[in-house]
């Protein structure tokens, strides 16, 4: 996250806090500004990597409201996550992926990678990297998101 530091003007007028740096007659300075005793931290507003179309029903992160998936990408509502019910999606956005590892799930052995929200870093579920049983191959490349980590957003009325 990018952070900007600004001086509090009521304690240090710019020409006193930065000396000749703020003077219109000063030569341009290269490098960081000197630190002053009274500073305020201001962060940039949240931005997501991808915004989903407003005309579609979508699912968002329950913790930070980052868009996660369109309803059109929902494959199944009858999955079980590690903490309760989960949905299987064909594709997702604003999600990061951890390293793949083999796990024995309810339907057999799979290679899966945990996924997390890129904005708030909450673990949301996992991505199926490989299924070792032929009946489970349809899951490869698909995503599980647990219901307790997502909300329905936009157009569900």
Phi and psi restraints in degrees (value plus and minus 20) as a CYANA .aco file:
   2 UNK   PHI    -102.3   -62.3
   2 UNK   PSI     118.7   158.7
   3 UNK   PHI    -150.0  -110.0
   3 UNK   PSI     116.0   156.0
   4 UNK   PHI    -128.3   -88.3
   4 UNK   PSI     122.2   162.2
   5 UNK   PHI    -130.8   -90.8
   5 UNK   PSI     112.6   152.6
   6 UNK   PHI    -149.1  -109.1
   6 UNK   PSI     126.7   166.7
   7 UNK   PHI     -99.2   -59.2
   7 UNK   PSI     126.2   166.2
   8 UNK   PHI    -100.8   -60.8
   8 UNK   PSI      95.9   135.9
   9 UNK   PHI     -85.7   -45.7
   9 UNK   PSI     -49.1    -9.1
  10 UNK   PHI     -92.3   -52.3
  10 UNK   PSI     -40.8    -0.8
  11 UNK   PHI    -114.2   -74.2
  11 UNK   PSI     -57.8   -17.8
  12 UNK   PHI    -154.5  -114.5
  12 UNK   PSI      84.0   124.0
  13 UNK   PHI     -78.3   -38.3
  13 UNK   PSI     127.2   167.2
  14 UNK   PHI     -73.2   -33.2
  14 UNK   PSI     -59.6   -19.6
  15 UNK   PHI     -92.1   -52.1
  15 UNK   PSI     -41.3    -1.3
  16 UNK   PHI    -107.1   -67.1
  16 UNK   PSI     -59.6   -19.6
  17 UNK   PHI     -90.4   -50.4
  17 UNK   PSI     -56.5   -16.5
  18 UNK   PHI    -129.0   -89.0
  18 UNK   PSI     -15.3    24.7
  19 UNK   PHI      42.3    82.3
  19 UNK   PSI    -150.9  -110.9
  20 UNK   PHI     -99.3   -59.3
  20 UNK   PSI     -21.5    18.5
  21 UNK   PHI     -83.1   -43.1
  21 UNK   PSI     -51.5   -11.5
  22 UNK   PHI    -117.7   -77.7
  22 UNK   PSI     -20.6    19.4
  23 UNK   PHI     -91.4   -51.4
  23 UNK   PSI     117.1   157.1
  24 UNK   PHI     -85.0   -45.0
  24 UNK   PSI     -35.2     4.8
  25 UNK   PHI    -116.7   -76.7
  25 UNK   PSI     -23.9    16.1
  26 UNK   PHI     -96.8   -56.8
  26 UNK   PSI     129.9   169.9
  27 UNK   PHI     -92.9   -52.9
  27 UNK   PSI     130.0   170.0
  28 UNK   PHI     -78.5   -38.5
  28 UNK   PSI     121.3   161.3
  29 UNK   PHI    -125.6   -85.6
  29 UNK   PSI     118.5   158.5
  30 UNK   PHI    -127.2   -87.2
  30 UNK   PSI     113.1   153.1
  31 UNK   PHI      93.7   133.7
  31 UNK   PSI     158.7   198.7
  32 UNK   PHI     -93.1   -53.1
  32 UNK   PSI     135.4   175.4
  33 UNK   PHI     -94.0   -54.0
  33 UNK   PSI     128.9   168.9
  34 UNK   PHI     -87.7   -47.7
  34 UNK   PSI     129.5   169.5
  35 UNK   PHI     -98.6   -58.6
  35 UNK   PSI     124.9   164.9
  36 UNK   PHI    -138.3   -98.3
  36 UNK   PSI     138.0   178.0
  37 UNK   PHI     -84.5   -44.5
  37 UNK   PSI     -55.1   -15.1
  38 UNK   PHI    -127.0   -87.0
  38 UNK   PSI      89.6   129.6
  39 UNK   PHI    -153.4  -113.4
  39 UNK   PSI     131.7   171.7
  40 UNK   PHI    -139.6   -99.6
  40 UNK   PSI     114.9   154.9
  41 UNK   PHI    -113.3   -73.3
  41 UNK   PSI     106.1   146.1
  42 UNK   PHI    -144.8  -104.8
  42 UNK   PSI     106.0   146.0
  43 UNK   PHI    -124.6   -84.6
  43 UNK   PSI     136.8   176.8
  44 UNK   PHI     -92.2   -52.2
  44 UNK   PSI     135.1   175.1
  45 UNK   PHI     -84.7   -44.7
  45 UNK   PSI     136.0   176.0
  46 UNK   PHI     -86.6   -46.6
  46 UNK   PSI     115.4   155.4
  47 UNK   PHI    -152.7  -112.7
  47 UNK   PSI     124.5   164.5
  48 UNK   PHI    -122.9   -82.9
  48 UNK   PSI     138.7   178.7
  49 UNK   PHI     -88.8   -48.8
  49 UNK   PSI     -56.0   -16.0
  50 UNK   PHI    -160.3  -120.3
  50 UNK   PSI     119.1   159.1
  51 UNK   PHI    -132.4   -92.4
  51 UNK   PSI     110.8   150.8
  52 UNK   PHI    -105.3   -65.3
  52 UNK   PSI     133.8   173.8
  53 UNK   PHI     -75.6   -35.6
  53 UNK   PSI     115.6   155.6
  54 UNK   PHI     -90.0   -50.0
  54 UNK   PSI     -38.0     2.0
  55 UNK   PHI    -105.7   -65.7
  55 UNK   PSI     -22.8    17.2
  56 UNK   PHI    -131.1   -91.1
  56 UNK   PSI     130.1   170.1
  57 UNK   PHI     -89.7   -49.7
  57 UNK   PSI     121.6   161.6
  58 UNK   PHI    -164.2  -124.2
  58 UNK   PSI     147.5   187.5
  59 UNK   PHI    -133.9   -93.9
  59 UNK   PSI     120.2   160.2
  60 UNK   PHI    -147.9  -107.9
  60 UNK   PSI     142.3   182.3
  61 UNK   PHI     -84.2   -44.2
  61 UNK   PSI     110.3   150.3
  62 UNK   PHI     -90.9   -50.9
  62 UNK   PSI     -37.3     2.7
  63 UNK   PHI    -115.0   -75.0
  63 UNK   PSI     -52.9   -12.9
  64 UNK   PHI    -153.4  -113.4
  64 UNK   PSI     -23.5    16.5
  65 UNK   PHI      50.8    90.8
  65 UNK   PSI      -3.4    36.6
  66 UNK   PHI     -86.2   -46.2
  66 UNK   PSI     119.9   159.9
  67 UNK   PHI     -85.2   -45.2
  67 UNK   PSI     120.1   160.1
  68 UNK   PHI    -139.3   -99.3
  68 UNK   PSI     -66.9   -26.9
  69 UNK   PHI    -179.0  -139.0
  69 UNK   PSI     131.8   171.8
  70 UNK   PHI    -103.4   -63.4
  70 UNK   PSI     129.3   169.3
  71 UNK   PHI     -80.6   -40.6
  71 UNK   PSI     -50.2   -10.2
  72 UNK   PHI     -83.1   -43.1
  72 UNK   PSI     -41.7    -1.7
  73 UNK   PHI    -111.6   -71.6
  73 UNK   PSI     -18.6    21.4
  74 UNK   PHI     -93.6   -53.6
  74 UNK   PSI     106.5   146.5
  75 UNK   PHI    -118.6   -78.6
  75 UNK   PSI     -65.8   -25.8
  76 UNK   PHI    -171.6  -131.6
  76 UNK   PSI     125.6   165.6
  77 UNK   PHI    -123.7   -83.7
  77 UNK   PSI     -16.6    23.4
  78 UNK   PHI    -129.1   -89.1
  78 UNK   PSI      35.7    75.7
  79 UNK   PHI    -139.0   -99.0
  79 UNK   PSI     138.1   178.1
  80 UNK   PHI    -135.8   -95.8
  80 UNK   PSI     103.6   143.6
  81 UNK   PHI    -112.2   -72.2
  81 UNK   PSI    -194.9  -154.9
  82 UNK   PHI     -93.1   -53.1
  82 UNK   PSI     -40.7    -0.7
  83 UNK   PHI    -142.2  -102.2
  83 UNK   PSI      -0.8    39.2
  84 UNK   PHI     116.8   156.8
  84 UNK   PSI    -183.3  -143.3
  85 UNK   PHI     -81.3   -41.3
  85 UNK   PSI     132.6   172.6
  86 UNK   PHI    -169.5  -129.5
  86 UNK   PSI     140.2   180.2
  87 UNK   PHI    -132.7   -92.7
  87 UNK   PSI     128.3   168.3
  88 UNK   PHI    -122.2   -82.2
  88 UNK   PSI     106.4   146.4
  89 UNK   PHI    -137.5   -97.5
  89 UNK   PSI     128.5   168.5
  90 UNK   PHI     -94.0   -54.0
  90 UNK   PSI     -60.2   -20.2
  91 UNK   PHI    -169.3  -129.3
  91 UNK   PSI     135.0   175.0
  92 UNK   PHI    -159.6  -119.6
  92 UNK   PSI     144.3   184.3
  93 UNK   PHI    -149.3  -109.3
  93 UNK   PSI     145.7   185.7
  94 UNK   PHI      36.2    76.2
  94 UNK   PSI      16.6    56.6
  95 UNK   PHI    -147.6  -107.6
  95 UNK   PSI     115.7   155.7
  96 UNK   PHI    -124.4   -84.4
  96 UNK   PSI     136.4   176.4
  97 UNK   PHI    -142.4  -102.4
  97 UNK   PSI     115.0   155.0
  98 UNK   PHI    -108.4   -68.4
  98 UNK   PSI    -191.5  -151.5
  99 UNK   PHI     -93.6   -53.6
  99 UNK   PSI     128.6   168.6
 100 UNK   PHI     -96.1   -56.1
 100 UNK   PSI     125.0   165.0
 101 UNK   PHI    -167.3  -127.3
 101 UNK   PSI     132.8   172.8
 102 UNK   PHI    -102.7   -62.7
 102 UNK   PSI     112.4   152.4
 103 UNK   PHI    -156.3  -116.3
 103 UNK   PSI     124.2   164.2
 104 UNK   PHI    -110.8   -70.8
 104 UNK   PSI      91.8   131.8
 105 UNK   PHI    -123.9   -83.9
 105 UNK   PSI    -199.4  -159.4
 106 UNK   PHI     -76.8   -36.8
 106 UNK   PSI     -50.7   -10.7
 107 UNK   PHI    -121.6   -81.6
 107 UNK   PSI      -6.4    33.6
 108 UNK   PHI      98.1   138.1
 108 UNK   PSI    -187.9  -147.9
 109 UNK   PHI    -100.5   -60.5
 109 UNK   PSI     110.7   150.7
 110 UNK   PHI    -158.3  -118.3
 110 UNK   PSI     133.1   173.1
 111 UNK   PHI    -117.1   -77.1
 111 UNK   PSI      99.0   139.0
 112 UNK   PHI    -149.8  -109.8
 112 UNK   PSI     137.5   177.5
 113 UNK   PHI    -148.6  -108.6
 113 UNK   PSI     107.9   147.9
 114 UNK   PHI     -81.9   -41.9
 114 UNK   PSI     123.6   163.6
 115 UNK   PHI    -137.1   -97.1
 115 UNK   PSI     129.2   169.2
 116 UNK   PHI    -157.3  -117.3
 116 UNK   PSI     135.7   175.7
 117 UNK   PHI     -87.6   -47.6
 117 UNK   PSI     108.8   148.8
 118 UNK   PHI     -88.1   -48.1
 118 UNK   PSI     -42.8    -2.8
 119 UNK   PHI    -104.6   -64.6
 119 UNK   PSI     -71.7   -31.7
 120 UNK   PHI    -127.7   -87.7
 120 UNK   PSI     -23.6    16.4
 121 UNK   PHI      47.9    87.9
 121 UNK   PSI      -5.1    34.9
 122 UNK   PHI     -92.0   -52.0
 122 UNK   PSI     114.3   154.3
 123 UNK   PHI     -90.0   -50.0
 123 UNK   PSI     106.0   146.0
 124 UNK   PHI    -123.7   -83.7
 124 UNK   PSI     -49.8    -9.8
 125 UNK   PHI     147.9   187.9
 125 UNK   PSI    -154.9  -114.9
 126 UNK   PHI    -173.4  -133.4
 126 UNK   PSI     146.5   186.5
 127 UNK   PHI    -132.3   -92.3
 127 UNK   PSI     114.0   154.0
 128 UNK   PHI    -100.1   -60.1
 128 UNK   PSI      92.4   132.4
 129 UNK   PHI    -107.3   -67.3
 129 UNK   PSI     -61.3   -21.3
 130 UNK   PHI    -172.3  -132.3
 130 UNK   PSI     118.8   158.8
 131 UNK   PHI    -130.6   -90.6
 131 UNK   PSI     115.4   155.4
 132 UNK   PHI    -113.6   -73.6
 132 UNK   PSI     -32.0     8.0
 133 UNK   PHI    -125.3   -85.3
 133 UNK   PSI     118.4   158.4
 134 UNK   PHI     -80.8   -40.8
 134 UNK   PSI     -52.6   -12.6
 135 UNK   PHI     -91.3   -51.3
 135 UNK   PSI     -32.4     7.6
 136 UNK   PHI    -127.3   -87.3
 136 UNK   PSI     -17.7    22.3
 137 UNK   PHI     -80.1   -40.1
 137 UNK   PSI     -46.2    -6.2
 138 UNK   PHI     -82.4   -42.4
 138 UNK   PSI     -38.5     1.5
 139 UNK   PHI    -100.7   -60.7
 139 UNK   PSI     -37.6     2.4
 140 UNK   PHI     -79.1   -39.1
 140 UNK   PSI     109.5   149.5
 141 UNK   PHI      62.0   102.0
 141 UNK   PSI     -17.8    22.2
 142 UNK   PHI    -118.9   -78.9
 142 UNK   PSI     146.6   186.6
 143 UNK   PHI    -143.2  -103.2
 143 UNK   PSI     117.9   157.9
 144 UNK   PHI    -124.6   -84.6
 144 UNK   PSI     106.9   146.9
 145 UNK   PHI    -143.6  -103.6
 145 UNK   PSI     107.0   147.0
 146 UNK   PHI     -94.4   -54.4
 146 UNK   PSI     121.1   161.1
 147 UNK   PHI     -80.1   -40.1
 147 UNK   PSI     -53.9   -13.9
 148 UNK   PHI     -92.5   -52.5
 148 UNK   PSI     -22.0    18.0
 149 UNK   PHI    -133.2   -93.2
 149 UNK   PSI     -14.8    25.2
 150 UNK   PHI    -159.3  -119.3
 150 UNK   PSI     136.6   176.6
 151 UNK   PHI    -146.4  -106.4
 151 UNK   PSI     135.5   175.5
 152 UNK   PHI     -99.7   -59.7
 152 UNK   PSI     115.3   155.3
 153 UNK   PHI    -156.8  -116.8
 153 UNK   PSI     118.2   158.2
 154 UNK   PHI      46.4    86.4
 154 UNK   PSI      84.9   124.9
 155 UNK   PHI      63.7   103.7
 155 UNK   PSI       6.0    46.0
 156 UNK   PHI    -114.5   -74.5
 156 UNK   PSI     -18.2    21.8
